[in-house]
């Protein structure tokens, strides 16, 4: 049934001459980790620190749980399961590794779904955010790179994490000195993913030309990467709470300056420091350290910069 649905959408693409391919290609980019990370950082640095924490905690721990599910189920992409499925070529660049569950849908559901869950926003805005979740999920089906169940499970998982992690943060608000419990629990989950990705077995199947369909080393490294994100977030969250405690208020032009400075540093780290880390430490551990450093900067390093800008009257 799932393949038949993708073939129906494929027939629709062909019948319309691919007129909507570009539009859904743009929509699907809203589910990329890099895009959602920057959007969540903007909320965290410039709009509402508490809400930014909520969105990022859901985003990065969704990626951790997503990592567990991917390497446990080991489900191949639709076109590998059925050669009749022919995805839009432009969408295949980031459609690597296992298919279930959808990473783009998980990212979009965590961020846009998190905004949709905030009752303080007008119903129209919340409805638009919910629509974006559904559109990103549908785009993965329309482009032929994910099955419906890949998308549905990701959305349901994000909804569950939004509910659970929202309550976790409420508990921390009531018990601020017990934030170390959340730190240890979050770190333990990330370390468990690293251990699991290192020791489990992966299927090794070959295509018609004798190449491995999904490289186990890559899937293990991807899990390390997700774990590094989760670790970077939870450690940075704890450090910011205990030692930085920055504020997001200020005039709009100071907030704009704040974002510009912090994002410039982030891009510099991503361009120069991250490759040095992954180059010095090979394989999965290097990926984990690279992502740990980048997300630690977002959650704890950039807030230090924001406080320094405030001290010189620029924030």
HELIX and SHEET records of a PDB file:
HELIX    1   1 UNK A    2  UNK A   15  1                                  14    
HELIX    2   2 UNK A   21  UNK A   29  1                                   9    
HELIX    3   3 UNK A   33  UNK A   42  1                                  10    
HELIX    4   4 UNK A   43  UNK A   47  3                                   5    
HELIX    5   5 UNK A   49  UNK A   73  1                                  25    
HELIX    6   6 UNK A   78  UNK A   81  1                                   4    
HELIX    7   7 UNK A   89  UNK A   91  5                                   3    
HELIX    8   8 UNK A  103  UNK A  116  1                                  14    
HELIX    9   9 UNK A  123  UNK A  142  1                                  20    
HELIX   10  10 UNK A  148  UNK A  174  1                                  27    
HELIX   11  11 UNK A  176  UNK A  178  5                                   3    
HELIX   12  12 UNK A  179  UNK A  199  1                                  21    
HELIX   13  13 UNK A  216  UNK A  239  1                                  24    
HELIX   14  14 UNK A  240  UNK A  244  3                                   5    
HELIX   15  15 UNK A  252  UNK A  268  1                                  17    
HELIX   16  16 UNK A  269  UNK A  273  3                                   5    
HELIX   17  17 UNK A  274  UNK A  280  1                                   7    
HELIX   18  18 UNK A  283  UNK A  296  1                                  14    
HELIX   19  19 UNK A  297  UNK A  301  3                                   5    
HELIX   20  20 UNK A  302  UNK A  311  1                                  10    
END                                                                             
